[in-house]
Amino acid sequence: MESTTVYNYRVTLERVRGRLGSIRLQELTEQHVEEWMRWALQGGRVRGGMAGTGLGVTSVDMSLARLKEALNRAVTRRLLTVNVASEVHIPLKARKAERKAKRVVPPWTAAEVGDFVAAMKGDRLNAPLLLSLMGLRPAEVCGLRWSDIDLDAATLSIANTRTLMGNRIVVEKDTKSLAGERMLPLPVLVHEALKTFRAMQAKERLAAGEGYEGGMYALVEELGAPLNVRQLRERAYKIMDANGLRRVRLYDARASCLTYLANNGVADHLLAVWAGHANVRTTKKWYVKPDVVDLLPAAEAWGGLARGSVTDRDR
């Protein structure tokens, strides 16, 4: 199991262990799990934010899912006869209440993406930020090596990622899944930006001399040291703030990209490959997020229905 997966499992299960860890496995009941869930939703936060307040539904859901997985393994190994958590679910009322109270920041519209592209023109990290707007995950952008980029053929291969564990430790690994390994053609704007970035790095290497740290990765600072996802995110926020742009997560640029491609006729099977997903259901469920402007063609199409009904009535 990958170190980042182990870390995430540990964090999500610690929320459960702190409350239920003293109960013997064979004595754990459905009531124990339900009581833990209610406590977690109402006052389970012990770090981050205000201690003693409720955890978010997503956090509780993840911990509950990990607990169910662990108990399923216990059943498989005959340590238990039944998974007492299998029928414990977060109430729909709690989900609706959080959705109503939580301020959801929608991804950028196409117009906002255009404003960001204009704002970052001339920035040293213009090329890596354009890769994010292409729909690459931040960890994929940070993991790109120049050997993965063919400037002559105008393509890039995604096979390596560099992410942060606990927002501190850099972890380098393969792509998130087999489908994540993919080759993409470079749009003209991104291709030109990468050529400029490559030439800039050659000048920086020459100027730094022996002080240059390498250059294997595409996303590096002036002395060749690779940048991580937090540094890329902070650079993007700095550009947004300096230009009065609505601040959104850099990761959500994936949703802006994939929504635009879906709205502009890219076939489902191609959309999934571009996103690095095994099937388009994942892409459409989590990343294609039409806004009211995207729905205008539906409103215009409805006009034909209305005209048809009037014609039929007049007859």
Disulfide bonds with the S-S distance in Angstrom:
none
